[in-house]
Amino acid sequence: MAAIDTIYNYYLTTYGSNTPNRYDTHKKSELRSVYNNMVKVNKESPLYKILGLDSGEASRFAIDIKESSMSLSKVAASLSGDGNLLEGAFKKKVANSSDPDIVSVTYVGKEGGGEELNDSFSIQVNRLAESQINIGNYLNADEHDIPPGQYSFDFTNNATAYEFQYSVGSTDTNEDIQNKLARLVNTADIGAKARVDVDEQNRSSLIIESKETGLADSEEYLFKIMPATDRESQQAMETLGIDHVAREAHSSSFLLNDTEHSSLSNTFTINKEFEITLHGISEEDRPAIIGFENDLDAIAGNVGTLINSFNKSIETAESYRQSQSSDSKLLHDITSVSRAFRNDLEHLGLMVQDNGTIQINRDIFDEAISNDTDGNAFKELNNFKNAAAARASQIAINPMNYVNKVVVAYKNPGRNFNTPYANSMYAGMMLDRYC
């Protein structure tokens, strides 16, 4: 199970923090289509042995290409308007901020929205939302300040209470105990994360931080730590000091068009149209102005989002070219899309580079879009978008097709049963040497 644990940790640390959006949800018919495609691929797939599995590189490769392909598919889906016409999608509104380092914005509303705030408004950030942090005592990392025995403490949040029990062995150092407690907190899924900090004097401290930020009016804390009633647990808590609140949680405070507001989080929506993220404190009397980009900038921004996602897929393929794709199959499959549309794309100022990536020449692009009276430019962009989305979907369905492997045996053609999971280890990423 060690290999599985390793790859799950890789997936969570690399992609687990990604914020889901509306294109991460699907209809039953769409999920059924994905499943049927998996069954079709698996039914005729030969038996093979994956190379490099012990190092975990094969499974990391499968995760990376699947995620980059799904990202490209979601971007393409976001740029598909009614009837799959690209013109309306690429002309959709794009919000911008006059000070993105302080306030960033994404327009998430429907086309034609935004009028309630007259298409622009100001935000002055007075305070960011903060999480609660408990910082334990700094103890000499290699010493044994807590005697061997059984201990426990209660962790209470605003929803429920948990009891943590832990044991201390005769050889456990202070840092060992703190690391043990950090693992307990991190694996318990209780709305908090923990880590051990070691300073220059080799003293270690257990730091516990809430995952949420802000306090509602009825709340006094986001979590509270208390030792059990027995004297040993209370003494251990005095030694560890993790019940000490170093920073209380706070809600954000900001002026929206000179009217004071607050939020439990630094990310929130306004009128269900603008997704706002606060990053810093505004200078006095210098609010950020939120508005919309003009048509050309909005179109270029939307095209740029598609191009950046496409280029990211190529970068992922390049990064594994030597170790997992020696025949460059993945790289060839992705770059063949941009090369097939080279003439159409470069006519629009989307210059295809030697490695298959695309760079935007704004002068040529702006002129091509401005002079596009018959809609041919959007038709060409639409064709490229559809081809890129189709290739991304194909790769995401079976990323194991690109993993470095050796075929052991082929199946008897035409006489096979459905085996929906035989070649779908990537679906749950349960890649292990015993699979």
C-alpha positions, 0 to 999 in steps of 0.5 A: 500500500506504500506506493498507493499512499505515495501517489495519493499524496502526490495527487492531493498536494499537487491538484487537491487545492484546485478550486472546482467550477461549473465544468467539473459537474456533468449530466448522467448522460455525460458520465455514461458516455465517459464510462462507455468509452472506458469500457470500449478502450479496456475491452480490446486493451492488451495485457501489459507491464508498466515500466518504472512503477516502483519509482512512482513515475509512471503513476505521476505521469498518468496523473499529470497528463490526465489533469492537464487534459481535463483542464484543457477540456474544461477551458474548451467547454467554458468557451462553447456557447449556445449551438457551440458557436465560439463568437458569443463565447469569446465575446463574453464579459471578462472582469478586470481589476485596477489593482490585481495585487490587492483585489482580483476578480472573475466574472461568473455571471450570465452574459448581459449581467453586471448592470446592477453595479453599472458595470463598475464598482470600487473595493477598499480592503481594510482587513483580510480574513484570517484563520485561527492559529495555535502555536505550541511551546518550542521544546528542545527537539531531541529531548524527552519532556513527556514521560512514556504513557497514554494521553488524550485531548479534546478538539472542539470546533463549532460543529462537533467535538473529537477526542484524540488519544496518543501514546508516548514511547520511551524513545520518543523525543519531543519532535517525534511526539509533535510529528505524531500529533500533526499526523493525527490532526491532518488525517482526521479531516476535522477542519484543521491542518498541523505542522511542526516548526523547527527553529535554528536552535533545534527547538520544535513546536506543533502549529495547528491552523484552521482551514476556514477563516473568519468568525460569524457573530455567534462564534467565539473561536473556530476550534478549541483544544483542551486536555482530558481530565486526568493529570497526566494529559493536563501536564502533557498539554502544559508541556506541548502548549498547543491549547494556546491561541496565537492568532484569533480568526477574523473576517475580512472587512472592506468598503464596497462603493464606500459601504462597509461589508465583511466576509468570512472568507477572502473569496466571495461573490457579489450579486452572484456575478463577480467572484472577488479574491482579496490579496492585500490591504488597500492604501488609504483612499486608493480603492481597486476599481472593478470593471469589464475589459473592452471587447478586443481585450476580452476576446484576446483574454479568452483566446489566451486562456485556451492557448495557455491551457493547450501550451501547458499540455505540451509542457507536461508531455515535454517534461516526461518525454525522456522517461515515459514517452521515448517515442514522443507519442503523447507530444506528437498527438498534442502538437499535431493539433496546432500544426494541422491548424497552423495556417488558419491560426497564424492568419489570426496572429496565433503563431505556432512555434517549432515545439507546437506551442502557440504565442499570440501576436496582439497586433495581428490578432486585433486587426484580424478580429476587428476586420472579421465582418463575415465571422470566419475568424471565429469559425477558425478558432472554433474548429481549433478549439473543438479539435483540441478538446477532442484530443484532450478528451481522448487522452484523459480517457486513457492516459495509460496509453502513453505510459512506458510499458511492455506488452505481455499478451494481446487479447483474442480479437472479437471474443472479449468480455467487458473489463471496465477496470482492467486498464482504468487504474488511472481512474482512482490512481490506485497504481501499485506493484501488485495491481 
